[in-house]
Amino acid sequence: MKTKTGTKFTGIIHYVGKSLLIASNKNVVYVSNDTAVNWKALFKIPLPLFLRIKGVLSLSSRLFRAKVYHLTCVDKNTVVLIGYGLIFTFDVNNQTVLSIAQLHGKGPLGSMIFHSKESSLYYGEYRGNSERTPVHIWGSNNRGLNWNPVFQFKNIRHIHGIFNDPYEDKVWITTGDNDEESGIWMTDDRFRTFKKFAGGSQQLRAVTLIFTQSHIYFGSDTPLERNFIYRIDRETRKVEKLKEVESSVFWGCKVGDCLFFSTVVEASKVNKCRYACIWGSKDGENWKCVARFRKDIWHMDLFQYGQIFFPSGENNSEYLWFTPFATEKHKTVQKISIKEIF
């Protein structure tokens, strides 16, 4: 497979590790060890012809949601990714597919998490679910080879995200969409029980959580009301409103101790901004708009909302990495120096 050299990478960046970047374009996964100067093809995702055809053109890929959504490195030789309605486990060294599993739901919307101590992975079921049938968290205790339901939620529409707490031995879940269905949940007993930490309103309808030692940060995700960045005190559970933003917040990440969220351009009678924006904070209290990208001309429901994806992984580098999607600079990997931001 080919190496891309000296060009702006077309694709989506999924993972940032120590001196390592992983991105995808169509059904090929690439790796860079030199801050995106060169990209080497790592492996090709084996897809049946009809799925490859759906992902060939940019618009067809957007229409059919034919792309890689989430990727995690289980260890230096094993990569698990979600895309094209499937879950793939790859042995990178031997260039072999260890397993292909069916994805339950069309997402997930939020992250797939990996517990390094247990070699376990989890994702939350995300689907339309107008009938409000039970929704599951799916887990694998053998590095993605087999998946089973580990917990069942009732009386919610779907799961927005699932997140590992780096400061406490807890896993957190976000759910939506109606007021009573919206919540931030926590388990500290390995999925036997979940407790609602906060919820019950559109302002507590969240997708991504970011953690610090003292607080949990999120942005509200509602097309029905104005949206804000919030934080919750871990001890008191006090919810503090920090900054009003243009529209719903889907994605977030940390770079060192700096916090970032991005907004989406969605169908809303309240939030009419045509720009997807990145908001950043160095101290968790003061927030500034870091970058913004105008929504492109294509229909947002058919060809997806304008948004800005952040990679997973522990990013302690000097750069914020991200990918604009359905906006200006669609699917081109971007970076901004943290020193330039703050």
Secondary structure, 3 states (H helix, E strand, C coil): CCEEECCCCECEEEEEECCEEEEEECCEEEEECCCCCEEEEEEECCCCHHHHHHCCCHHHHHHCCCCEEEEEECCCCEEEEEECCEEEEEECCCCEEEEEEECCCCCCCCCCEEECCCCEEEEECCCCCCCCCCEEEEEECCCCCCCEEEEEECCCCEEEEEEECCCCCCEEEEEECCHHHCEEEEECCCCCCCEEEEECCHHHCECCCEECCCEEEEEECCCCCCEEEEEEECCCCCEEEEEEECCCEEEEEEECCEEEEEECECCCCCCCCCEEEEEEECCCCCCEEEEEEEECCCCHHHHCCEEEECCECCECCCEEEEEEECECCCCECEEEEHHHHC
